[in-house]
Amino acid sequence: MKAPKLLPWYARKAGVPIERANSLWRKAVREATTETGWVGNAEYWGAAIDIFLNLLDAEKETLCTPCVTPILRSQQRMWNMPLTAMEDMFKAMSANWQRQTEIKPQKAA
């Protein structure tokens, strides 16, 4: 039985190799066949997809892939800190310059 066209997308999203996703799809098809007793109707395909997604989630939990997103975000924040500080300093200098150069009314003598 052919795998769904979205199988590579599901595999990449879960971080599972496509070969492993194909074997999980075949297992899901077998389980859906025994669960529904029919092949090819809407109930069968719905059960196959649901079982496949559950198997894919279970496989995703067994992988030892580190989550580096928080580390990268903190690194980006540290790189941006000097730029942000410099931007704030220039805004303060500009505001001070604007206050200094405003024309003040002369007092009548």
N, C-alpha and C positions, 0 to 999 in steps of 0.2 A: 504494500500500500504506500502511495506517495505521501511524503510529509507535507504539511501546509507551507505555503509560501512565506509566512511570517516566522517560521521556525528559526532562521538565522537571527532575526531581530530579537526574538525571545531569548535565544542563547546568549547573544551579546549583552542584552539587558541584565541577565542573571550572572554573566561572567563565566558561563559554562562553554566548553568547546562544542562545536557544531556536531562532531561525531557522537559525543555523549548525549546531546540533545536529540539526535536521531534515534539513539537506542532508548531514551526515555519516551519518545513519541511511540515507538513500536510497543513498548510495555504498556503505555496508556491505551493504545488501540486494543491490545489483548484484554486488558481489564475492562474496557468499555464494552467489548463484545460479550464477556461473561456477565457483566452487570445488567446490560439491557436485553441481551438475547437476540438483538437485531443488528443488522449491518446496513448503514447507508441512510437511515432516517435522521431527522433533526435531533431526536433525543440521543441517539448514538453519538453524533458529532459533538453535541454539547457535553455529554459525559466524557468523551475522549479529550476534549480541550480542557475541561475542568481537572481531570485526572493528570493530564500533562502539566498544567500549571502548578498543581500541588507537588508533583514529583520534581519539577524544576525548582520550586522554592525549597524543598527538602535538600536537593543537591546543592543549592546555593549556600545553605547553612553549613554544609560539610566542607566547603572550600575554605582555605586559609589565606584569603586575600586581605591584606591590610587596608584599612580605610585611611588614605592619605589626604583626603580633602580638607579636614581641619588644619592639618600641618601646612598645607599649601596656602590656605586662606590666611593663617597667622603670618606666614612669611611675606605674603603680599602686603598685609597691613604694616609690617615692619619696614618694608621697602618704601611704602607710601608716606610714612610718618614724617621724614624730613621735608618732603614736598608739601605736605599739608601744613606743617609748621611755617615753612617759608611763605606759602600763600597767605596764611593768617597774618604773618608779620607785614607783608606788603599791603594787605587790606588796612591794617591799623595805621601804617605810615601814610597811606593815601588819604585816609580819613583825617588824620592829624594835619596833613598838608592842606587839605581843603578847608579845615577850620582856621588855619593860620593865614590863608590868602584871602579869606572873605573880607569884603570892604566893610569897615565899621563906620557908622555915622559919626560925624564930628560933633562935639559938644559946642553949643552956642556960648560964646564968651560974654 
